[in-house]
Amino acid sequence: MKITSTSADEKSWGPIAAAAAWAIVVAGVGGSLTEIGPWYQSLKKPFFQPPDWAFGPAWTLIFAFSIAAAATAWRAAPDARSRGWIIALYTVNGVFNVLWSVLFFKLRRPDWALIEVAFLWLSVLAMILVLRRYSARAGTLLVPYLAWVSFAAAINAAAVQLNAPF
C-alpha cells in the first residue's frame, strides 16, 4: 500500500498564476517603456552588447525562471509571514525593473539608470538569498537573472562611458 500526501498548496495553480501575472505586468510595462527609436539608435554601444532582438528571448527566459522560483518558494514557505516576504521581494524587484526602463528609455538618462541598476541587482540578490531559505531550487532558478542584470549593468556602464554627458 502506497501512501502519498499532497497538500492543497502543492496542487494549487494559484502561486504559478500569481507569479505569472506579476511577471506579465512587469514585462509588459517595462517593454512598453522600451523605445528603440532614433535616440536609442544614435547611442554608441559597447562591442559586447548583443543585438536588440536577443533581449526579448533573454527576458522571456528570465521571467519564466522567476515564475518557477516564486511558485517553488511559495509552496515551500512554512507560513504566511514567509510568503509575505516573497511577495514583498517580488514587488520591490518589479518596481526596480520598471524604474530602470523609465530612467534609461523614457527620461533618456543612462547615467541615472546605472545608479538604479545597483538597486535592481541587490533586489535580485535578496530574492536569491531569501528564497533559497525555503527552497535551494528556487534560489538557483534566479541565478540567471542576477547574471543577466550584471551583464546589463556592464552594458549600461559602457553606454554611459561612450555617450556621456547626458
VMD Tcl script that builds the backbone (N, CA, C; Angstrom):
set m [mol new atoms 498]
animate dup $m
set s [atomselect $m all]
$s set {name element resname resid chain x y z} {
  {N N MET 1 A 0.837 -1.180 0.000}
  {CA C MET 1 A 0.000 0.000 0.000}
  {C C MET 1 A 0.879 1.239 0.000}
  {N N LYS 2 A 0.648 2.085 -0.966}
  {CA C LYS 2 A 1.428 3.311 -1.088}
  {C C LYS 2 A 0.622 4.478 -0.541}
  {N N ILE 3 A 1.262 5.191 0.379}
  {CA C ILE 3 A 0.596 6.357 0.969}
  {C C ILE 3 A 1.314 7.601 0.494}
  {N N THR 4 A 0.551 8.480 -0.104}
  {CA C THR 4 A 1.119 9.758 -0.528}
  {C C THR 4 A 0.296 10.875 0.079}
  {N N SER 5 A 0.972 11.927 0.365}
  {CA C SER 5 A 0.242 13.082 0.874}
  {C C SER 5 A 0.676 14.302 0.087}
  {N N THR 6 A -0.288 14.998 -0.407}
  {CA C THR 6 A -0.031 16.216 -1.161}
  {C C THR 6 A -0.952 17.289 -0.626}
  {N N SER 7 A -0.367 18.366 -0.177}
  {CA C SER 7 A -1.183 19.448 0.370}
  {C C SER 7 A -1.895 20.182 -0.759}
  {N N ALA 8 A -2.892 20.944 -0.376}
  {CA C ALA 8 A -3.639 21.734 -1.362}
  {C C ALA 8 A -2.718 22.742 -2.045}
  {N N ASP 9 A -1.755 23.298 -1.285}
  {CA C ASP 9 A -0.832 24.262 -1.870}
  {C C ASP 9 A 0.021 23.640 -2.964}
  {N N GLU 10 A 0.422 22.385 -2.786}
  {CA C GLU 10 A 1.250 21.730 -3.782}
  {C C GLU 10 A 0.475 21.484 -5.070}
  {N N LYS 11 A -0.809 21.274 -4.963}
  {CA C LYS 11 A -1.644 21.031 -6.142}
  {C C LYS 11 A -2.126 22.329 -6.783}
  {N N SER 12 A -2.174 23.390 -6.018}
  {CA C SER 12 A -2.761 24.641 -6.470}
  {C C SER 12 A -1.937 25.309 -7.557}
  {N N TRP 13 A -2.651 25.810 -8.535}
  {CA C TRP 13 A -2.012 26.585 -9.595}
  {C C TRP 13 A -1.958 28.054 -9.216}
  {N N GLY 14 A -2.528 28.411 -8.074}
  {CA C GLY 14 A -2.568 29.805 -7.632}
  {C C GLY 14 A -1.217 30.491 -7.588}
  {N N PRO 15 A -0.212 29.885 -6.946}
  {CA C PRO 15 A 1.106 30.548 -6.903}
  {C C PRO 15 A 1.713 30.747 -8.294}
  {N N ILE 16 A 1.515 29.792 -9.163}
  {CA C ILE 16 A 2.045 29.914 -10.522}
  {C C ILE 16 A 1.308 31.022 -11.266}
  {N N ALA 17 A -0.018 31.045 -11.141}
  {CA C ALA 17 A -0.813 32.065 -11.821}
  {C C ALA 17 A -0.467 33.462 -11.306}
  {N N ALA 18 A -0.315 33.599 -9.985}
  {CA C ALA 18 A 0.022 34.906 -9.423}
  {C C ALA 18 A 1.403 35.358 -9.875}
  {N N ALA 19 A 2.372 34.448 -9.842}
  {CA C ALA 19 A 3.732 34.792 -10.279}
  {C C ALA 19 A 3.739 35.135 -11.763}
  {N N ALA 20 A 3.011 34.383 -12.554}
  {CA C ALA 20 A 2.949 34.652 -13.996}
  {C C ALA 20 A 2.281 35.994 -14.268}
  {N N ALA 21 A 1.210 36.287 -13.551}
  {CA C ALA 21 A 0.524 37.572 -13.736}
  {C C ALA 21 A 1.454 38.732 -13.414}
  {N N TRP 22 A 2.195 38.609 -12.313}
  {CA C TRP 22 A 3.117 39.681 -11.938}
  {C C TRP 22 A 4.212 39.821 -12.995}
  {N N ALA 23 A 4.756 38.713 -13.467}
  {CA C ALA 23 A 5.808 38.751 -14.498}
  {C C ALA 23 A 5.285 39.408 -15.773}
  {N N ILE 24 A 4.052 39.108 -16.139}
  {CA C ILE 24 A 3.460 39.701 -17.341}
  {C C ILE 24 A 3.292 41.208 -17.166}
  {N N VAL 25 A 2.865 41.633 -15.973}
  {CA C VAL 25 A 2.719 43.068 -15.704}
  {C C VAL 25 A 4.076 43.757 -15.804}
  {N N VAL 26 A 5.077 43.213 -15.112}
  {CA C VAL 26 A 6.405 43.839 -15.115}
  {C C VAL 26 A 6.988 43.847 -16.526}
  {N N ALA 27 A 6.907 42.719 -17.218}
  {CA C ALA 27 A 7.442 42.637 -18.581}
  {C C ALA 27 A 6.672 43.565 -19.521}
  {N N GLY 28 A 5.367 43.614 -19.378}
  {CA C GLY 28 A 4.551 44.465 -20.246}
  {C C GLY 28 A 4.828 45.938 -20.036}
  {N N VAL 29 A 4.883 46.359 -18.790}
  {CA C VAL 29 A 5.156 47.768 -18.507}
  {C C VAL 29 A 6.579 48.109 -18.934}
  {N N GLY 30 A 7.538 47.268 -18.550}
  {CA C GLY 30 A 8.925 47.508 -18.948}
  {C C GLY 30 A 9.087 47.541 -20.459}
  {N N GLY 31 A 8.443 46.601 -21.132}
  {CA C GLY 31 A 8.515 46.565 -22.592}
  {C C GLY 31 A 7.881 47.773 -23.245}
  {N N SER 32 A 6.781 48.247 -22.676}
  {CA C SER 32 A 6.108 49.410 -23.261}
  {C C SER 32 A 6.935 50.685 -23.084}
  {N N LEU 33 A 7.810 50.690 -22.099}
  {CA C LEU 33 A 8.670 51.847 -21.853}
  {C C LEU 33 A 9.954 51.811 -22.672}
  {N N THR 34 A 10.242 50.673 -23.253}
  {CA C THR 34 A 11.482 50.488 -24.006}
  {C C THR 34 A 11.278 50.944 -25.440}
  {N N GLU 35 A 11.817 52.104 -25.736}
  {CA C GLU 35 A 11.671 52.689 -27.069}
  {C C GLU 35 A 13.002 52.561 -27.814}
  {N N ILE 36 A 12.996 51.752 -28.843}
  {CA C ILE 36 A 14.190 51.554 -29.662}
  {C C ILE 36 A 14.092 52.492 -30.869}
  {N N GLY 37 A 13.948 53.773 -30.564}
  {CA C GLY 37 A 13.785 54.782 -31.610}
  {C C GLY 37 A 15.088 55.482 -31.933}
  {N N PRO 38 A 14.980 56.641 -32.563}
  {CA C PRO 38 A 16.170 57.369 -33.015}
  {C C PRO 38 A 17.171 57.690 -31.902}
  {N N TRP 39 A 16.688 58.099 -30.730}
  {CA C TRP 39 A 17.612 58.416 -29.638}
  {C C TRP 39 A 18.448 57.198 -29.271}
  {N N TYR 40 A 17.781 56.070 -29.053}
  {CA C TYR 40 A 18.493 54.849 -28.664}
  {C C TYR 40 A 19.426 54.392 -29.793}
  {N N GLN 41 A 18.939 54.441 -31.013}
  {CA C GLN 41 A 19.751 54.007 -32.149}
  {C C GLN 41 A 21.001 54.862 -32.316}
  {N N SER 42 A 20.923 56.130 -31.907}
  {CA C SER 42 A 22.073 57.022 -32.055}
  {C C SER 42 A 23.136 56.813 -30.973}
  {N N LEU 43 A 22.806 56.094 -29.920}
  {CA C LEU 43 A 23.789 55.848 -28.865}
  {C C LEU 43 A 24.917 54.952 -29.370}
  {N N LYS 44 A 26.134 55.266 -28.945}
  {CA C LYS 44 A 27.253 54.357 -29.191}
  {C C LYS 44 A 27.096 53.198 -28.218}
  {N N LYS 45 A 27.224 51.994 -28.744}
  {CA C LYS 45 A 27.011 50.808 -27.916}
  {C C LYS 45 A 28.324 50.032 -27.783}
  {N N PRO 46 A 28.498 49.363 -26.654}
  {CA C PRO 46 A 29.734 48.602 -26.474}
  {C C PRO 46 A 29.794 47.412 -27.429}
  {N N PHE 47 A 30.991 46.993 -27.754}
  {CA C PHE 47 A 31.192 45.884 -28.695}
  {C C PHE 47 A 30.547 44.587 -28.211}
  {N N PHE 48 A 30.372 44.452 -26.899}
  {CA C PHE 48 A 29.854 43.192 -26.343}
  {C C PHE 48 A 28.336 43.191 -26.163}
  {N N GLN 49 A 27.668 44.258 -26.574}
  {CA C GLN 49 A 26.208 44.286 -26.459}
  {C C GLN 49 A 25.596 43.350 -27.488}
  {N N PRO 50 A 24.690 42.468 -27.051}
  {CA C PRO 50 A 24.020 41.587 -28.022}
  {C C PRO 50 A 23.115 42.393 -28.950}
  {N N PRO 51 A 22.705 41.796 -30.055}
  {CA C PRO 51 A 21.760 42.500 -30.940}
  {C C PRO 51 A 20.429 42.735 -30.217}
  {N N ASP 52 A 19.731 43.781 -30.637}
  {CA C ASP 52 A 18.480 44.150 -29.971}
  {C C ASP 52 A 17.486 42.994 -29.905}
  {N N TRP 53 A 17.426 42.169 -30.942}
  {CA C TRP 53 A 16.449 41.073 -30.966}
  {C C TRP 53 A 16.719 40.049 -29.857}
  {N N ALA 54 A 17.906 39.994 -29.305}
  {CA C ALA 54 A 18.243 38.983 -28.287}
  {C C ALA 54 A 17.673 39.315 -26.912}
  {N N PHE 55 A 17.324 40.569 -26.688}
  {CA C PHE 55 A 16.847 40.952 -25.363}
  {C C PHE 55 A 15.481 40.344 -25.033}
  {N N GLY 56 A 14.586 40.276 -26.002}
  {CA C GLY 56 A 13.263 39.681 -25.766}
  {C C GLY 56 A 13.343 38.229 -25.320}
  {N N PRO 57 A 14.029 37.364 -26.068}
  {CA C PRO 57 A 14.162 35.975 -25.624}
  {C C PRO 57 A 14.875 35.839 -24.276}
  {N N ALA 58 A 15.890 36.670 -24.045}
  {CA C ALA 58 A 16.604 36.591 -22.764}
  {C C ALA 58 A 15.661 36.926 -21.607}
  {N N TRP 59 A 14.899 38.005 -21.747}
  {CA C TRP 59 A 13.977 38.381 -20.681}
  {C C TRP 59 A 12.845 37.363 -20.524}
  {N N THR 60 A 12.406 36.776 -21.610}
  {CA C THR 60 A 11.361 35.753 -21.524}
  {C C THR 60 A 11.842 34.580 -20.687}
  {N N LEU 61 A 13.040 34.135 -20.934}
  {CA C LEU 61 A 13.615 33.024 -20.171}
  {C C LEU 61 A 13.801 33.417 -18.700}
  {N N ILE 62 A 14.295 34.620 -18.463}
  {CA C ILE 62 A 14.489 35.089 -17.087}
  {C C ILE 62 A 13.158 35.151 -16.344}
  {N N PHE 63 A 12.132 35.670 -16.992}
  {CA C PHE 63 A 10.823 35.735 -16.343}
  {C C PHE 63 A 10.244 34.336 -16.113}
  {N N ALA 64 A 10.458 33.415 -17.027}
  {CA C ALA 64 A 9.986 32.037 -16.826}
  {C C ALA 64 A 10.658 31.416 -15.607}
  {N N PHE 65 A 11.973 31.594 -15.492}
  {CA C PHE 65 A 12.683 31.069 -14.316}
  {C C PHE 65 A 12.206 31.761 -13.042}
  {N N SER 66 A 11.929 33.050 -13.144}
  {CA C SER 66 A 11.465 33.807 -11.986}
  {C C SER 66 A 10.092 33.326 -11.518}
  {N N ILE 67 A 9.228 33.013 -12.464}
  {CA C ILE 67 A 7.907 32.454 -12.127}
  {C C ILE 67 A 8.076 31.116 -11.422}
  {N N ALA 68 A 8.916 30.267 -11.980}
  {CA C ALA 68 A 9.153 28.951 -11.369}
  {C C ALA 68 A 9.742 29.103 -9.970}
  {N N ALA 69 A 10.658 30.048 -9.797}
  {CA C ALA 69 A 11.268 30.275 -8.481}
  {C C ALA 69 A 10.227 30.744 -7.474}
  {N N ALA 70 A 9.373 31.679 -7.891}
  {CA C ALA 70 A 8.345 32.200 -6.984}
  {C C ALA 70 A 7.384 31.094 -6.557}
  {N N ALA 71 A 6.911 30.324 -7.514}
  {CA C ALA 71 A 5.966 29.251 -7.190}
  {C C ALA 71 A 6.616 28.188 -6.312}
  {N N THR 72 A 7.857 27.852 -6.603}
  {CA C THR 72 A 8.569 26.840 -5.807}
  {C C THR 72 A 8.769 27.321 -4.379}
  {N N ALA 73 A 9.222 28.550 -4.222}
  {CA C ALA 73 A 9.441 29.093 -2.880}
  {C C ALA 73 A 8.122 29.241 -2.131}
  {N N TRP 74 A 7.098 29.681 -2.819}
  {CA C TRP 74 A 5.781 29.858 -2.186}
  {C C TRP 74 A 5.277 28.538 -1.608}
  {N N ARG 75 A 5.397 27.507 -2.397}
  {CA C ARG 75 A 4.929 26.198 -1.943}
  {C C ARG 75 A 5.763 25.653 -0.793}
  {N N ALA 76 A 7.044 26.020 -0.745}
  {CA C ALA 76 A 7.927 25.522 0.305}
  {C C ALA 76 A 7.932 26.413 1.546}
  {N N ALA 77 A 7.423 27.626 1.423}
  {CA C ALA 77 A 7.425 28.555 2.555}
  {C C ALA 77 A 6.564 27.995 3.689}
  {N N PRO 78 A 7.058 28.073 4.918}
  {CA C PRO 78 A 6.352 27.425 6.020}
  {C C PRO 78 A 5.132 28.162 6.551}
  {N N ASP 79 A 5.029 29.475 6.271}
  {CA C ASP 79 A 3.933 30.219 6.886}
  {C C ASP 79 A 3.613 31.483 6.093}
  {N N ALA 80 A 2.575 32.179 6.547}
  {CA C ALA 80 A 2.124 33.393 5.864}
  {C C ALA 80 A 3.176 34.495 5.906}
  {N N ARG 81 A 3.909 34.598 6.987}
  {CA C ARG 81 A 4.957 35.629 7.082}
  {C C ARG 81 A 6.020 35.401 6.009}
  {N N SER 82 A 6.420 34.170 5.824}
  {CA C SER 82 A 7.411 33.841 4.794}
  {C C SER 82 A 6.876 34.167 3.414}
  {N N ARG 83 A 5.620 33.854 3.181}
  {CA C ARG 83 A 5.012 34.168 1.883}
  {C C ARG 83 A 4.911 35.681 1.676}
  {N N GLY 84 A 4.695 36.405 2.761}
  {CA C GLY 84 A 4.677 37.870 2.681}
  {C C GLY 84 A 6.026 38.419 2.229}
  {N N TRP 85 A 7.111 37.805 2.703}
  {CA C TRP 85 A 8.451 38.205 2.264}
  {C C TRP 85 A 8.626 37.966 0.771}
  {N N ILE 86 A 8.135 36.848 0.300}
  {CA C ILE 86 A 8.249 36.531 -1.125}
  {C C ILE 86 A 7.520 37.585 -1.954}
  {N N ILE 87 A 6.305 37.916 -1.546}
  {CA C ILE 87 A 5.520 38.932 -2.260}
  {C C ILE 87 A 6.246 40.277 -2.226}
  {N N ALA 88 A 6.748 40.664 -1.060}
  {CA C ALA 88 A 7.436 41.949 -0.929}
  {C C ALA 88 A 8.677 42.004 -1.817}
  {N N LEU 89 A 9.458 40.934 -1.830}
  {CA C LEU 89 A 10.676 40.915 -2.639}
  {C C LEU 89 A 10.363 41.008 -4.128}
  {N N TYR 90 A 9.358 40.280 -4.569}
  {CA C TYR 90 A 8.990 40.336 -5.987}
  {C C TYR 90 A 8.405 41.706 -6.354}
  {N N THR 91 A 7.692 42.316 -5.432}
  {CA C THR 91 A 7.141 43.641 -5.688}
  {C C THR 91 A 8.258 44.668 -5.834}
  {N N VAL 92 A 9.182 44.670 -4.887}
  {CA C VAL 92 A 10.307 45.613 -4.937}
  {C C VAL 92 A 11.126 45.388 -6.201}
  {N N ASN 93 A 11.395 44.138 -6.517}
  {CA C ASN 93 A 12.166 43.827 -7.719}
  {C C ASN 93 A 11.453 44.313 -8.975}
  {N N GLY 94 A 10.149 44.104 -9.042}
  {CA C GLY 94 A 9.382 44.555 -10.204}
  {C C GLY 94 A 9.427 46.066 -10.361}
  {N N VAL 95 A 9.346 46.786 -9.250}
  {CA C VAL 95 A 9.420 48.249 -9.297}
  {C C VAL 95 A 10.791 48.685 -9.808}
  {N N PHE 96 A 11.854 48.075 -9.297}
  {CA C PHE 96 A 13.201 48.430 -9.769}
  {C C PHE 96 A 13.391 48.056 -11.234}
  {N N ASN 97 A 12.818 46.954 -11.649}
  {CA C ASN 97 A 12.927 46.532 -13.044}
  {C C ASN 97 A 12.300 47.576 -13.966}
  {N N VAL 98 A 11.106 48.012 -13.636}
  {CA C VAL 98 A 10.400 49.012 -14.444}
  {C C VAL 98 A 11.085 50.373 -14.345}
  {N N LEU 99 A 11.540 50.730 -13.155}
  {CA C LEU 99 A 12.192 52.028 -12.968}
  {C C LEU 99 A 13.427 52.159 -13.848}
  {N N TRP 100 A 14.171 51.076 -14.028}
  {CA C TRP 100 A 15.343 51.148 -14.892}
  {C C TRP 100 A 14.926 51.571 -16.306}
  {N N SER 101 A 13.854 50.984 -16.821}
  {CA C SER 101 A 13.377 51.338 -18.168}
  {C C SER 101 A 12.929 52.786 -18.239}
  {N N VAL 102 A 12.287 53.262 -17.188}
  {CA C VAL 102 A 11.864 54.664 -17.147}
  {C C VAL 102 A 13.079 55.575 -17.246}
  {N N LEU 103 A 14.078 55.292 -16.418}
  {CA C LEU 103 A 15.266 56.151 -16.390}
  {C C LEU 103 A 16.033 56.100 -17.702}
  {N N PHE 104 A 16.265 54.905 -18.216}
  {CA C PHE 104 A 17.087 54.765 -19.413}
  {C C PHE 104 A 16.354 55.229 -20.672}
  {N N PHE 105 A 15.146 54.725 -20.888}
  {CA C PHE 105 A 14.459 54.971 -22.160}
  {C C PHE 105 A 13.551 56.195 -22.154}
  {N N LYS 106 A 12.755 56.368 -21.117}
  {CA C LYS 106 A 11.813 57.493 -21.110}
  {C C LYS 106 A 12.502 58.809 -20.769}
  {N N LEU 107 A 13.308 58.801 -19.721}
  {CA C LEU 107 A 13.998 60.025 -19.319}
  {C C LEU 107 A 15.323 60.212 -20.053}
  {N N ARG 108 A 15.737 59.169 -20.766}
  {CA C ARG 108 A 16.989 59.194 -21.543}
  {C C ARG 108 A 18.179 59.565 -20.666}
  {N N ARG 109 A 18.219 58.892 -19.515}
  {CA C ARG 109 A 19.296 59.126 -18.555}
  {C C ARG 109 A 19.984 57.799 -18.207}
  {N N PRO 110 A 20.783 57.292 -19.115}
  {CA C PRO 110 A 21.535 56.073 -18.809}
  {C C PRO 110 A 22.414 56.216 -17.569}
  {N N ASP 111 A 22.862 57.435 -17.273}
  {CA C ASP 111 A 23.680 57.654 -16.083}
  {C C ASP 111 A 22.863 57.406 -14.813}
  {N N TRP 112 A 21.639 57.875 -14.781}
  {CA C TRP 112 A 20.782 57.598 -13.629}
  {C C TRP 112 A 20.406 56.118 -13.580}
  {N N ALA 113 A 20.153 55.540 -14.748}
  {CA C ALA 113 A 19.829 54.106 -14.807}
  {C C ALA 113 A 20.986 53.265 -14.275}
  {N N LEU 114 A 22.210 53.719 -14.499}
  {CA C LEU 114 A 23.379 52.998 -14.000}
  {C C LEU 114 A 23.405 52.985 -12.472}
  {N N ILE 115 A 23.002 54.069 -11.866}
  {CA C ILE 115 A 22.903 54.105 -10.399}
  {C C ILE 115 A 21.777 53.179 -9.944}
  {N N GLU 116 A 20.655 53.264 -10.616}
  {CA C GLU 116 A 19.487 52.460 -10.237}
  {C C GLU 116 A 19.719 50.975 -10.422}
  {N N VAL 117 A 20.522 50.567 -11.411}
  {CA C VAL 117 A 20.717 49.146 -11.675}
  {C C VAL 117 A 21.367 48.449 -10.475}
  {N N ALA 118 A 22.093 49.206 -9.658}
  {CA C ALA 118 A 22.652 48.618 -8.439}
  {C C ALA 118 A 21.534 48.152 -7.501}
  {N N PHE 119 A 20.472 48.932 -7.425}
  {CA C PHE 119 A 19.337 48.550 -6.577}
  {C C PHE 119 A 18.586 47.358 -7.170}
  {N N LEU 120 A 18.459 47.339 -8.489}
  {CA C LEU 120 A 17.848 46.178 -9.153}
  {C C LEU 120 A 18.673 44.929 -8.857}
  {N N TRP 121 A 19.983 45.027 -9.002}
  {CA C TRP 121 A 20.878 43.901 -8.749}
  {C C TRP 121 A 20.734 43.420 -7.311}
  {N N LEU 122 A 20.719 44.351 -6.363}
  {CA C LEU 122 A 20.568 43.977 -4.952}
  {C C LEU 122 A 19.215 43.321 -4.686}
  {N N SER 123 A 18.180 43.761 -5.395}
  {CA C SER 123 A 16.856 43.152 -5.194}
  {C C SER 123 A 16.840 41.713 -5.693}
  {N N VAL 124 A 17.552 41.432 -6.777}
  {CA C VAL 124 A 17.642 40.051 -7.265}
  {C C VAL 124 A 18.452 39.214 -6.278}
  {N N LEU 125 A 19.564 39.757 -5.791}
  {CA C LEU 125 A 20.366 39.036 -4.808}
  {C C LEU 125 A 19.548 38.734 -3.555}
  {N N ALA 126 A 18.770 39.703 -3.099}
  {CA C ALA 126 A 17.918 39.487 -1.922}
  {C C ALA 126 A 16.913 38.364 -2.180}
  {N N MET 127 A 16.334 38.338 -3.381}
  {CA C MET 127 A 15.397 37.259 -3.707}
  {C C MET 127 A 16.101 35.913 -3.646}
  {N N ILE 128 A 17.292 35.831 -4.197}
  {CA C ILE 128 A 18.035 34.563 -4.179}
  {C C ILE 128 A 18.284 34.127 -2.737}
  {N N LEU 129 A 18.781 35.036 -1.913}
  {CA C LEU 129 A 19.133 34.688 -0.534}
  {C C LEU 129 A 17.921 34.289 0.294}
  {N N VAL 130 A 16.820 34.997 0.120}
  {CA C VAL 130 A 15.623 34.684 0.907}
  {C C VAL 130 A 14.929 33.431 0.373}
  {N N LEU 131 A 14.747 33.333 -0.937}
  {CA C LEU 131 A 14.033 32.185 -1.494}
  {C C LEU 131 A 14.773 30.875 -1.258}
  {N N ARG 132 A 16.094 30.919 -1.244}
  {CA C ARG 132 A 16.824 29.670 -1.031}
  {C C ARG 132 A 16.656 29.144 0.391}
  {N N ARG 133 A 16.208 30.004 1.317}
  {CA C ARG 133 A 15.887 29.521 2.670}
  {C C ARG 133 A 14.738 28.523 2.620}
  {N N TYR 134 A 13.849 28.720 1.665}
  {CA C TYR 134 A 12.685 27.856 1.537}
  {C C TYR 134 A 12.922 26.725 0.556}
  {N N SER 135 A 13.706 27.008 -0.471}
  {CA C SER 135 A 13.980 26.012 -1.500}
  {C C SER 135 A 15.282 26.375 -2.217}
  {N N ALA 136 A 16.238 25.470 -2.173}
  {CA C ALA 136 A 17.501 25.703 -2.885}
  {C C ALA 136 A 17.234 25.878 -4.376}
  {N N ARG 137 A 16.288 25.100 -4.902}
  {CA C ARG 137 A 15.941 25.202 -6.329}
  {C C ARG 137 A 15.427 26.600 -6.671}
  {N N ALA 138 A 14.594 27.162 -5.799}
  {CA C ALA 138 A 14.049 28.500 -6.069}
  {C C ALA 138 A 15.174 29.525 -6.163}
  {N N GLY 139 A 16.113 29.472 -5.241}
  {CA C GLY 139 A 17.238 30.400 -5.294}
  {C C GLY 139 A 18.079 30.207 -6.543}
  {N N THR 140 A 18.325 28.964 -6.900}
  {CA C THR 140 A 19.138 28.657 -8.075}
  {C C THR 140 A 18.475 29.130 -9.360}
  {N N LEU 141 A 17.163 29.047 -9.433}
  {CA C LEU 141 A 16.444 29.488 -10.626}
  {C C LEU 141 A 16.608 30.988 -10.893}
  {N N LEU 142 A 16.981 31.744 -9.871}
  {CA C LEU 142 A 17.154 33.190 -10.041}
  {C C LEU 142 A 18.587 33.598 -10.382}
  {N N VAL 143 A 19.511 32.653 -10.358}
  {CA C VAL 143 A 20.910 32.980 -10.678}
  {C C VAL 143 A 21.055 33.537 -12.103}
  {N N PRO 144 A 20.367 32.989 -13.117}
  {CA C PRO 144 A 20.473 33.605 -14.451}
  {C C PRO 144 A 19.984 35.062 -14.472}
  {N N TYR 145 A 19.001 35.390 -13.667}
  {CA C TYR 145 A 18.505 36.768 -13.570}
  {C C TYR 145 A 19.620 37.665 -13.033}
  {N N LEU 146 A 20.298 37.224 -11.985}
  {CA C LEU 146 A 21.390 38.005 -11.427}
  {C C LEU 146 A 22.519 38.157 -12.445}
  {N N ALA 147 A 22.819 37.093 -13.161}
  {CA C ALA 147 A 23.863 37.157 -14.189}
  {C C ALA 147 A 23.465 38.141 -15.286}
  {N N TRP 148 A 22.205 38.102 -15.711}
  {CA C TRP 148 A 21.750 38.998 -16.777}
  {C C TRP 148 A 21.788 40.451 -16.325}
  {N N VAL 149 A 21.350 40.730 -15.104}
  {CA C VAL 149 A 21.379 42.105 -14.607}
  {C C VAL 149 A 22.831 42.576 -14.470}
  {N N SER 150 A 23.731 41.682 -14.092}
  {CA C SER 150 A 25.156 42.028 -14.033}
  {C C SER 150 A 25.660 42.401 -15.422}
  {N N PHE 151 A 25.312 41.599 -16.407}
  {CA C PHE 151 A 25.707 41.860 -17.789}
  {C C PHE 151 A 25.074 43.159 -18.292}
  {N N ALA 152 A 23.796 43.356 -17.990}
  {CA C ALA 152 A 23.103 44.584 -18.399}
  {C C ALA 152 A 23.735 45.806 -17.746}
  {N N ALA 153 A 24.181 45.674 -16.502}
  {CA C ALA 153 A 24.848 46.784 -15.826}
  {C C ALA 153 A 26.156 47.130 -16.536}
  {N N ALA 154 A 26.874 46.117 -16.997}
  {CA C ALA 154 A 28.117 46.366 -17.737}
  {C C ALA 154 A 27.817 47.082 -19.057}
  {N N ILE 155 A 26.757 46.672 -19.734}
  {CA C ILE 155 A 26.351 47.352 -20.970}
  {C C ILE 155 A 25.975 48.799 -20.667}
  {N N ASN 156 A 25.198 48.989 -19.597}
  {CA C ASN 156 A 24.766 50.321 -19.186}
  {C C ASN 156 A 25.979 51.200 -18.860}
  {N N ALA 157 A 26.931 50.656 -18.123}
  {CA C ALA 157 A 28.135 51.416 -17.760}
  {C C ALA 157 A 28.922 51.816 -19.010}
  {N N ALA 158 A 29.038 50.895 -19.937}
  {CA C ALA 158 A 29.766 51.192 -21.173}
  {C C ALA 158 A 29.027 52.251 -21.990}
  {N N ALA 159 A 27.706 52.167 -22.020}
  {CA C ALA 159 A 26.917 53.172 -22.752}
  {C C ALA 159 A 27.102 54.548 -22.153}
  {N N VAL 160 A 27.154 54.613 -20.832}
  {CA C VAL 160 A 27.388 55.901 -20.164}
  {C C VAL 160 A 28.768 56.415 -20.544}
  {N N GLN 161 A 29.756 55.568 -20.473}
  {CA C GLN 161 A 31.127 55.969 -20.783}
  {C C GLN 161 A 31.252 56.428 -22.242}
  {N N LEU 162 A 30.601 55.726 -23.142}
  {CA C LEU 162 A 30.710 56.040 -24.569}
  {C C LEU 162 A 29.909 57.266 -25.006}
  {N N ASN 163 A 28.887 57.625 -24.224}
  {CA C ASN 163 A 27.944 58.660 -24.675}
  {C C ASN 163 A 27.804 59.868 -23.753}
  {N N ALA 164 A 28.436 59.865 -22.609}
  {CA C ALA 164 A 28.277 60.965 -21.651}
  {C C ALA 164 A 28.771 62.278 -22.271}
  {N N PRO 165 A 28.271 63.399 -21.813}
  {CA C PRO 165 A 27.319 63.601 -20.727}
  {C C PRO 165 A 25.869 63.532 -21.203}
  {N N PHE 166 A 24.975 63.336 -20.260}
  {CA C PHE 166 A 23.543 63.266 -20.567}
  {C C PHE 166 A 22.841 64.469 -20.003}
}
mol reanalyze $m
mol bondsrecalc $m
mol representation Tube
mol addrep $m
